[in-house]
Amino acid sequence: MIQVIKLADKFDRVTDLWSPKIVGRVDDYDVKIVKVEGEFVRHDHKDEDEFFYVLKGRFDLELDDGTVSLGPGEMAVVPRGVAHKPSATTETWLLVLESSKIKHTGDVMTDKTLARFEEI
Amino acid sequence: MIQVIKLADKFDRVTDLWSPKIVGRVDDYDVKIVKVEGEFVRHDHKDEDEFFYVLKGRFDLELDDGTVSLGPGEMAVVPRGVAHKPSATTETWLLVLESSKIKHTGDVMTDKTLARFEEI
């Protein structure tokens, strides 16, 4: 039987910030959830687009040509190669969809960079 | 600048049922929204997994081994090759993610089958 996943239950189990967890797979793509708050490292993904949908809070993406801000019920796709510095002033819950091949912070390595993504 | 899309605004423009509209692209995958109500045709997709997330209403998937029911905030992935008959007893809003190559009703052709998906 196919598993029905209540995202709020999964978020309840997430205790770390900026650490995407895999909740499903679609072919070679991952459906991830992530809790964010504060500032993250500016980075880009050379070969992968990245989809974000806000479930709770507010998610800001500082780009070369300005900042976009996503509230609950809003989505955006960051195209490959577009540098973005994510941040959130309050605890924010995101649904993310991206290739399973993607690296967390692109070619930038920081102390927040994950080598792999955990399933939850 | 990256476009921020409020899904509710897009749904307001959808007037037909069971007719997914493309709201974004992630590499070779489509992010779609679809309004559903009533019963749809049983079908499968031989080579593609299919992700569903319920924004409003309730979405039922009748499978060979039973029926799963998704409410708001719940998601499921229908794996490739798994026959499913979607239905909804009330107007239901879905976010869908799947390969751009996918055919609407797999190899089943009905009067509801779309040859291509419109962008909205």
Interface residues (C-beta under 8 A of the other chain):
Chain A: M1 I2 Q3 V4 I5 K6 L7 A8 V23 G24 R25 V26 D27 Y29 V31 E48 D49 E50 F51 Y53 L55 L61 L63 D65 G66 V68 S69 L70 G73 E74 M75 A76 V77 V78 P79 R80 V82 L95 L97 E98 S99
Chain B: M1 I2 Q3 V4 I5 K6 L7 A8 V23 G24 R25 V26 D27 Y29 V31 E48 D49 E50 F51 Y53 L55 L61 L63 D65 G66 V68 S69 L70 G73 E74 M75 A76 V77 V78 P79 R80 V82 L95 L97 E98 S99
